[in-house]
Amino acid sequence: MFIWLSIIGGFVILTLGAESLVRGASKIALKLGLSPLIIGLTIVAFGTSAPELAVSIKSAVAGNSGIALGNVIGSNIANIGLILGITALIRPIKIESQMVKRDIPIMIAASVLFWGLLLDGGLSFTDGAILSALLISYLSYSYFTADKQVSDEDTGENRSQWLSIVFIIVGISMLVGGGILFVDGAVALAQSFGISEIIIGLTIVAIGTSMPELVTSIVAALKGQSDIAIGNVVGSNLFNILGILGVTAVIHPIIGNDINTLDWLVMIGLAALLLPFAYTGLRIGRREGSILVLGYLAYIGYLISQA
Protein backbone atom coordinates (compact mmCIF):
# COMPACT_ATOMS: atom_id res chain seq x y z
CA MET A 1 0.00 0.00 0.00
CA PHE A 2 2.83 2.38 0.94
CA ILE A 3 4.54 1.74 -2.42
CA TRP A 4 1.49 2.81 -4.42
CA LEU A 5 0.89 5.85 -2.18
CA SER A 6 4.51 6.85 -2.79
CA ILE A 7 4.16 6.50 -6.56
CA ILE A 8 0.81 8.30 -6.83
CA GLY A 9 1.72 10.99 -4.28
CA GLY A 10 5.03 11.62 -6.02
CA PHE A 11 3.31 12.08 -9.37
CA VAL A 12 0.81 14.58 -7.95
CA ILE A 13 3.60 16.62 -6.32
CA LEU A 14 5.56 16.53 -9.59
CA THR A 15 2.60 17.92 -11.52
CA LEU A 16 2.10 20.82 -9.12
CA GLY A 17 5.83 21.52 -9.03
CA ALA A 18 6.07 21.64 -12.83
CA GLU A 19 3.23 24.14 -13.03
CA SER A 20 4.89 26.37 -10.43
CA LEU A 21 8.33 26.16 -12.11
CA VAL A 22 7.07 26.99 -15.62
CA ARG A 23 4.99 29.90 -14.35
CA GLY A 24 7.85 31.42 -12.35
CA ALA A 25 10.48 30.81 -15.05
CA SER A 26 8.31 32.41 -17.75
CA LYS A 27 7.88 35.57 -15.66
CA ILE A 28 11.60 35.76 -14.89
CA ALA A 29 12.44 35.38 -18.59
CA LEU A 30 10.15 38.28 -19.43
CA LYS A 31 11.56 40.52 -16.70
CA LEU A 32 15.24 39.82 -17.46
CA GLY A 33 14.77 40.09 -21.19
CA LEU A 34 15.94 36.50 -21.70
CA SER A 35 14.28 34.26 -24.24
CA PRO A 36 12.14 31.34 -22.99
CA LEU A 37 14.64 29.05 -24.76
CA ILE A 38 17.53 30.22 -22.55
CA ILE A 39 15.33 29.84 -19.46
CA GLY A 40 14.38 26.34 -20.61
CA LEU A 41 18.03 25.44 -21.18
CA THR A 42 19.08 26.71 -17.75
CA ILE A 43 16.65 27.29 -14.87
CA VAL A 44 13.97 24.84 -15.98
CA ALA A 45 16.51 22.21 -17.09
CA PHE A 46 18.36 22.44 -13.77
CA GLY A 47 15.12 22.22 -11.81
CA THR A 48 13.81 19.16 -13.63
CA SER A 49 17.25 17.48 -13.42
CA ALA A 50 17.47 17.92 -9.65
CA PRO A 51 15.92 14.48 -8.89
CA GLU A 52 18.55 12.80 -11.11
CA LEU A 53 21.27 14.62 -9.17
CA ALA A 54 19.90 13.49 -5.80
CA VAL A 55 19.42 9.88 -6.94
CA SER A 56 22.83 9.61 -8.68
CA ILE A 57 24.83 10.98 -5.75
CA LYS A 58 22.90 8.83 -3.30
CA SER A 59 23.42 5.71 -5.45
CA ALA A 60 27.14 6.31 -6.16
CA VAL A 61 28.01 6.96 -2.51
CA ALA A 62 26.08 3.81 -1.53
CA GLY A 63 28.14 1.82 -4.04
CA ASN A 64 25.30 1.41 -6.54
CA SER A 65 27.08 2.82 -9.61
CA GLY A 66 24.80 0.81 -11.88
CA ILE A 67 21.79 2.80 -10.74
CA ALA A 68 23.71 6.11 -10.96
CA LEU A 69 24.85 5.50 -14.55
CA GLY A 70 21.67 3.76 -15.63
CA ASN A 71 19.71 6.67 -14.23
CA VAL A 72 21.50 9.24 -16.41
CA ILE A 73 21.68 7.13 -19.60
CA GLY A 74 18.09 5.98 -19.20
CA SER A 75 16.89 9.51 -18.40
CA ASN A 76 18.57 10.95 -21.50
CA ILE A 77 16.96 8.24 -23.62
CA ALA A 78 13.57 8.86 -21.98
CA ASN A 79 13.89 12.65 -22.35
CA ILE A 80 14.10 12.41 -26.14
CA GLY A 81 12.23 9.21 -26.94
CA LEU A 82 9.41 9.41 -24.42
CA ILE A 83 9.12 12.99 -23.21
CA LEU A 84 9.82 14.91 -26.41
CA GLY A 85 7.84 12.30 -28.34
CA ILE A 86 4.74 12.61 -26.14
CA THR A 87 5.00 16.39 -26.04
CA ALA A 88 5.14 16.55 -29.86
CA LEU A 89 2.13 14.24 -30.08
CA ILE A 90 0.14 16.58 -27.85
CA ARG A 91 1.27 19.74 -29.66
CA PRO A 92 3.93 20.10 -32.41
CA ILE A 93 7.06 21.84 -31.10
CA LYS A 94 8.56 24.86 -32.88
CA ILE A 95 12.36 24.92 -32.94
CA GLU A 96 14.60 28.01 -32.99
CA SER A 97 17.54 27.94 -35.39
CA GLN A 98 19.92 28.38 -32.44
CA MET A 99 18.80 25.01 -31.11
CA VAL A 100 19.70 23.30 -34.40
CA LYS A 101 22.98 25.16 -34.93
CA ARG A 102 24.35 25.05 -31.39
CA ASP A 103 22.50 23.34 -28.54
CA ILE A 104 21.55 20.00 -30.11
CA PRO A 105 25.06 19.50 -31.63
CA ILE A 106 26.56 20.28 -28.20
CA MET A 107 24.24 17.69 -26.63
CA ILE A 108 25.40 15.10 -29.20
CA ALA A 109 29.05 15.96 -28.56
CA ALA A 110 28.53 15.66 -24.78
CA SER A 111 26.94 12.23 -25.26
CA VAL A 112 29.92 11.01 -27.31
CA LEU A 113 32.37 12.50 -24.77
CA PHE A 114 30.53 10.72 -21.96
CA TRP A 115 30.91 7.42 -23.80
CA GLY A 116 34.61 8.10 -24.43
CA LEU A 117 35.37 8.89 -20.79
CA LEU A 118 33.75 5.64 -19.68
CA LEU A 119 35.81 3.44 -22.04
CA ASP A 120 38.31 2.87 -19.22
CA GLY A 121 35.56 1.40 -17.04
CA GLY A 122 34.42 4.39 -15.01
CA LEU A 123 34.41 8.11 -14.25
CA SER A 124 37.24 9.38 -12.03
CA PHE A 125 37.56 12.62 -10.08
CA THR A 126 39.39 14.13 -13.07
CA ASP A 127 36.62 13.06 -15.46
CA GLY A 128 34.06 14.62 -13.17
CA ALA A 129 36.03 17.88 -12.99
CA ILE A 130 36.24 18.01 -16.80
CA LEU A 131 32.49 17.47 -17.20
CA SER A 132 31.67 20.07 -14.52
CA ALA A 133 33.98 22.64 -16.12
CA LEU A 134 32.35 22.08 -19.52
CA LEU A 135 28.90 22.66 -18.01
CA ILE A 136 30.01 25.96 -16.46
CA SER A 137 31.53 27.01 -19.80
CA TYR A 138 28.33 26.13 -21.67
CA LEU A 139 26.09 28.02 -19.25
CA SER A 140 28.36 31.06 -19.30
CA TYR A 141 28.50 31.08 -23.09
CA SER A 142 24.71 30.65 -23.38
CA TYR A 143 24.06 33.56 -21.03
CA PHE A 144 26.54 36.05 -22.45
CA THR A 145 25.60 35.35 -26.08
CA ALA A 146 21.84 35.47 -25.46
CA ASP A 147 19.82 38.31 -26.92
CA LYS A 148 18.52 40.39 -24.04
CA GLN A 149 15.73 42.90 -24.31
CA VAL A 150 14.28 43.92 -20.98
CA SER A 151 10.53 44.18 -21.08
CA ASP A 152 8.92 47.57 -20.43
CA GLU A 153 5.82 45.86 -19.13
CA ASP A 154 5.02 46.80 -15.54
CA THR A 155 4.53 43.50 -13.76
CA GLY A 156 4.54 44.88 -10.23
CA GLU A 157 8.33 45.40 -10.11
CA ASN A 158 9.98 43.95 -7.01
CA ARG A 159 6.88 42.22 -5.68
CA SER A 160 6.31 40.45 -8.97
CA GLN A 161 9.99 39.43 -9.24
CA TRP A 162 10.05 37.97 -5.75
CA LEU A 163 6.80 36.12 -6.40
CA SER A 164 8.29 34.60 -9.55
CA ILE A 165 11.40 33.52 -7.63
CA VAL A 166 9.17 31.94 -4.97
CA PHE A 167 7.31 30.03 -7.70
CA ILE A 168 10.64 28.73 -9.06
CA ILE A 169 11.97 27.69 -5.64
CA VAL A 170 8.72 26.02 -4.65
CA GLY A 171 8.49 24.33 -8.05
CA ILE A 172 12.05 22.93 -7.89
CA SER A 173 11.53 21.78 -4.30
CA MET A 174 8.35 19.96 -5.26
CA LEU A 175 10.04 18.40 -8.29
CA VAL A 176 12.90 17.11 -6.16
CA GLY A 177 10.62 15.82 -3.40
CA GLY A 178 8.04 14.37 -5.76
CA GLY A 179 10.72 12.81 -7.96
CA ILE A 180 12.48 11.09 -5.06
CA LEU A 181 9.14 9.90 -3.62
CA PHE A 182 8.11 8.51 -7.01
CA VAL A 183 11.48 6.79 -7.55
CA ASP A 184 11.56 5.24 -4.07
CA GLY A 185 8.15 3.72 -4.62
CA ALA A 186 8.97 2.53 -8.14
CA VAL A 187 12.31 1.00 -7.12
CA ALA A 188 10.70 -0.81 -4.18
CA LEU A 189 8.06 -2.19 -6.56
CA ALA A 190 10.70 -3.33 -9.08
CA GLN A 191 12.87 -4.95 -6.41
CA SER A 192 9.88 -6.90 -5.14
CA PHE A 193 9.83 -8.56 -8.58
CA GLY A 194 13.60 -9.31 -8.47
CA ILE A 195 14.61 -6.94 -11.30
CA SER A 196 18.38 -6.27 -11.60
CA GLU A 197 20.02 -3.02 -10.48
CA ILE A 198 21.09 -1.86 -13.95
CA ILE A 199 17.65 -2.56 -15.44
CA ILE A 200 16.05 -0.66 -12.56
CA GLY A 201 18.38 2.27 -13.27
CA LEU A 202 17.73 2.28 -17.02
CA THR A 203 13.95 1.96 -16.72
CA ILE A 204 12.17 2.54 -13.41
CA VAL A 205 14.60 5.09 -11.92
CA ALA A 206 15.23 6.78 -15.29
CA ILE A 207 11.53 7.20 -16.03
CA GLY A 208 10.83 8.24 -12.45
CA THR A 209 13.51 10.93 -12.36
CA SER A 210 12.42 12.05 -15.84
CA MET A 211 8.84 12.63 -14.71
CA PRO A 212 9.63 16.30 -13.91
CA GLU A 213 10.83 16.80 -17.51
CA LEU A 214 7.73 15.03 -18.85
CA VAL A 215 5.21 17.01 -16.80
CA THR A 216 7.09 20.30 -17.23
CA SER A 217 7.42 19.90 -21.02
CA ILE A 218 3.74 19.00 -21.41
CA VAL A 219 2.66 21.94 -19.24
CA ALA A 220 4.95 24.28 -21.20
CA ALA A 221 3.66 22.99 -24.56
CA LEU A 222 0.03 23.37 -23.50
CA LYS A 223 0.80 26.94 -22.44
CA GLY A 224 2.29 27.62 -25.88
CA GLN A 225 5.85 27.78 -24.49
CA SER A 226 7.50 25.46 -27.04
CA ASP A 227 10.92 27.00 -26.36
CA ILE A 228 10.73 26.01 -22.72
CA ALA A 229 9.60 22.48 -23.68
CA ILE A 230 12.48 21.76 -26.10
CA GLY A 231 14.99 23.73 -24.02
CA ASN A 232 13.99 21.70 -20.98
CA VAL A 233 14.75 18.38 -22.71
CA VAL A 234 18.04 19.40 -24.39
CA GLY A 235 19.18 21.33 -21.31
CA SER A 236 18.29 18.44 -19.00
CA ASN A 237 20.32 16.00 -21.10
CA LEU A 238 23.31 18.33 -20.91
CA PHE A 239 22.85 18.78 -17.16
CA ASN A 240 22.57 15.01 -16.71
CA ILE A 241 25.89 14.32 -18.45
CA LEU A 242 27.99 17.37 -17.61
CA GLY A 243 26.49 18.39 -14.29
CA ILE A 244 25.04 15.35 -12.55
CA LEU A 245 27.70 12.83 -13.53
CA GLY A 246 30.37 15.51 -13.20
CA VAL A 247 29.40 16.42 -9.64
CA THR A 248 28.76 12.79 -8.69
CA ALA A 249 32.17 11.65 -9.99
CA VAL A 250 33.91 14.47 -8.12
CA ILE A 251 32.20 13.34 -4.90
CA HIS A 252 32.64 9.60 -5.52
CA PRO A 253 34.19 7.69 -8.49
CA ILE A 254 31.65 5.89 -10.68
CA ILE A 255 32.20 2.35 -11.98
CA GLY A 256 30.65 1.69 -15.39
CA ASN A 257 31.29 -1.96 -16.24
CA ASP A 258 27.62 -2.97 -16.33
CA ILE A 259 26.50 -0.66 -19.15
CA ASN A 260 25.64 -2.48 -22.38
CA THR A 261 26.86 -1.17 -25.75
CA LEU A 262 23.25 -1.04 -26.95
CA ASP A 263 22.38 1.48 -24.23
CA TRP A 264 25.13 3.81 -25.49
CA LEU A 265 24.03 3.39 -29.09
CA VAL A 266 20.41 4.19 -28.24
CA MET A 267 21.36 7.27 -26.18
CA ILE A 268 23.72 8.70 -28.81
CA GLY A 269 21.46 7.58 -31.68
CA LEU A 270 18.38 9.38 -30.33
CA ALA A 271 20.43 12.53 -29.69
CA ALA A 272 21.71 12.40 -33.29
CA LEU A 273 18.22 11.65 -34.67
CA LEU A 274 16.87 14.76 -33.00
CA LEU A 275 19.04 16.98 -35.23
CA PRO A 276 17.44 16.13 -38.62
CA PHE A 277 14.01 16.01 -36.96
CA ALA A 278 14.47 19.56 -35.64
CA TYR A 279 16.14 20.83 -38.83
CA THR A 280 13.25 19.79 -41.08
CA GLY A 281 10.87 22.73 -41.02
CA LEU A 282 12.29 23.84 -37.65
CA ARG A 283 9.59 21.86 -35.86
CA ILE A 284 9.02 18.44 -34.34
CA GLY A 285 5.58 17.31 -35.45
CA ARG A 286 3.33 14.41 -34.51
CA ARG A 287 4.95 12.09 -37.08
CA GLU A 288 8.38 12.61 -35.53
CA GLY A 289 6.83 12.31 -32.08
CA SER A 290 5.33 8.94 -33.02
CA ILE A 291 8.70 7.66 -34.26
CA LEU A 292 10.41 8.75 -31.03
CA VAL A 293 7.81 7.14 -28.77
CA LEU A 294 7.72 3.88 -30.75
CA GLY A 295 11.52 3.73 -30.72
CA TYR A 296 11.55 4.23 -26.96
CA LEU A 297 8.91 1.55 -26.38
CA ALA A 298 10.91 -0.88 -28.53
CA TYR A 299 14.01 -0.19 -26.42
CA ILE A 300 12.13 -0.70 -23.15
CA GLY A 301 10.61 -3.89 -24.53
CA TYR A 302 14.10 -5.21 -25.28
CA LEU A 303 15.32 -4.35 -21.76
CA ILE A 304 12.37 -6.14 -20.19
CA SER A 305 13.00 -9.21 -22.34
CA GLN A 306 16.59 -9.30 -21.09
CA ALA A 307 15.68 -8.86 -17.42
N, C-alpha and C positions, 0 to 999 in steps of 0.2 A: 504493500500500500504506500509506504514511504517513497519507494522508487518512483511510482507514477505521480505522486504529489510533487516530487522534486522536478520531474520532467515537465509536467504541465505548468507548475508554478514558475519555473525558469523561463518557459516560453512566453508566458504572460508578462513577466517583468522585462524580458527582452523587447517585446512589442512596444511597451510604454517607454522604455529607454530610447529606442530608435526614434520614436516620434519626438521626444524631447530634444535629442541630439540634432536631428535634421532641422527642427524649428530654430534652435539657438544658433547653429552654424550658418544657416541662411541669413539670419539677421546680422551676424558678425561680418559675413562676407559683404553685405550691402554697406555696412557702416565703414569698414576699412577700405572699401573700394577694390576688394579682391574678387576675382571671378569665382563662381560656385565650383568650377573645376579645381582650382587651387585648394579651396576649402575641402573638397571631396578627397583630394590627394593627400591632404595633411591632417587637419583636425578630425574629420569624420573617419578617415582611414585608421588613424591612431586609436580613436575611440572604439571602433569595431574590432580592432586587432588586440585590444587589451586582454580579452579572455585567453587568446592564444599565448600571450606573454606569461600570464599567470600559470596556465597549465604546463607550458614548456619548462619554465624554471622549476616548478614544483616537481615535475617528472624527472628532469635531469639530476637535480640534487638528490632525489630519492633513488637514483640509479636506474630509472626507467627511460633510457635514451630512446628506446624504440617508440614509446608513446610521444616523446618530445619531437623526434624527427617526423614520425608518421603524422603527427598533428599538423605540422607546417606543410609538408608535402601534400597531405590529404586536403588541407584547408585551401591551398592554392589551386588544386584541381577542382574542388567544390566551388570556389569563388567564380571561376570562369565557366565550368561546365554546368553546374547547377544554378548558382545564383544569377549570373549574367544571363543564362539561358532562360530561366523563369521570368526574370524581369523583362527581357525582350519579348517574351510571349504575352505578357500582360500589356506592355506598351513599348513599341519600337523606340530604341535609344539613339538619339542624335549624338554624333561624335565630332569634337572640335579637331581641326587639323593638327594642333599641337599634340594631341593625344597620339595621333598616327605617326607624326614625325619624331617625337621625343619620348614620351612616357611609356608607350607599349614596347618600343625597341629596348628601352632601359630595363623594363621588366623581363624581357626575353634574355638580355645579357646577364642580369642578376641570377636568373634561373640556371643558365649555363655555368656561371661562376660558382654557384652553390654546388652543382654537380662536380665541378673540377676540384673544389676544396675537399670534398668528401672521398675522393679517389684513394686517399691514403688511409681510409677506414674511420675517419672521424673529424670533428672540428675542435681545434686546439684554442688556447687563449689567443694566440696570434691571429688565427683565422677569425675569431670573434671580433678582435680589435679592427681588423681590415673591414669586415662587414659593417661594423658600427660606424667607422669613419666614412665609408661610402654613403651610408644613409644620411649622415650629417651634411655631407657635400651635396647630395641630391636635394635635400630640403632647403639648404641655403641657396642653391642655384635656382630652384623653383620659385622661391620667394623674391629674390632680387631681380629676376627676369620677368616676373609677372607684371602685366599691365594693371596699373592701379588708378582708379578714378573715384575719389571719395564722393559718396552720394550727398546731394544737397538736401535730401529729404529729411525733415525733422521727425525723428522717431522717438522723441522724448529724451534725447541727449544721454546724460549719464545714467539716468534711471533705466532707460531702455537697454543701454549697453550692459549694465550689471545684470539685468533680467536675462539677457541672452547668454551671458557667461554662466549664470545659475542653471539655465536650461541645459547647457553643454555639460557642466559638471555633474548634474543630476542624471543626465542621459548616459554619460560614460560610466558612472557608478552603477546604474541599473543594468547596463550592458555587461559589465564585469560580473556583478553579483548574479544576474540571471543566467549568464553564460556558464559560470562555474557550477551553479545549481543544476542546470540542464545537463552538463557533462557528467557530474557526479552520479546523477540518476541513470543516465544512459550507460555509463561504464559499469555501474553495479548490475544493470540489467544484462549487459553483454557478458560479464564475467560469470553470471549465474548460468549461462549457457555454455561456458567453457571456451569462449573465443580467445584466440591468441592476442598477446600484447600489441604486436605490430598491426594486426588487422583492426584491433580496437582503435589504435591511433589513426590509421588511414581512413576509417569509416565513421565509427560512432563519435570519437573525440573530435575528428576533423569537421564533421557536419555540425556537431554541437557547438564548437567554438566559432563556426562560420554562420551560425544563426543570426548574430548581430548584423553581419554583412547582408544576409538575405532580407531580413526585415527592414533594415535601413534603406537598402537599394529599392525595395518594392515601395516603401513609403515615399522615398524621394521621386521615383518614377511617377507614382500616382499624383504627386503634387506638381508634376511638370518640371522637376529638377533633374533632368537627364544627366547634366554635368556632374552632379553630386553622386548619382548612381554609378556611372562608369568610373569616375574618379575614386570612389569608395573601393571598388573591386581592384583596380590596378594599383592604387595606393596601398591597399591592405596586403596585396601580394608582395609588394616591395618591402613593406614593414615586416611581414612575416620572415622574409629571407634575411634582409639586411639588419633589421632591428631586433626581432625576437630571437633568432638564432645567434645573432651577433652578441647581444646582451647575455643570453643563456650560456654561450660558450665561454665568455669572459668570466662568468661566475663559476661555471663548472664544465669541464670538457665533455663533449658529446661523442658517443660511440655510434658509428653508423653502419655496422656490418649486416644488419638485418634487412636493409632496404633492397628491394628487388629492382632489377634494371627496368622492368616494365613501368614501375611507378615513376621513375625519372623520365622515361620516354613520354608518358602520358602528361606529366606536369609541363615539360618543355614543349611538347607537341601542341597542347591546348594554348599555351602562351603564344606560340608562333602562329597558330591558326587564327587567333584573334586579330592579328595584323591585317591579313587580306579581308577578313570580315568587316573590320572597321573602315578600311580604305575604300571599299566598294560603296559609293554613294554617301560616305561619311555617316553611316547609320548601321545599327545592328537590328535587323527586322525579325519578324516572327519565324521566317524560314531558317535564318541563322540560329535563332534561339532554340528551335526544334532540334537542329543538328547537335548543338552543344548539350542539350539535356539528354538526348538519346545516347550520345557518346559517353556521357557521365554514367548513365544507368548501365550501359554495357560494361564499363570499367568496374562498377560496384558489383555487378553480377559475377564478373570473373573473380573478384576478391572473395566473395561469399562462397563460390565453388571451390576455392582453394583453402578455405578455412578448415 
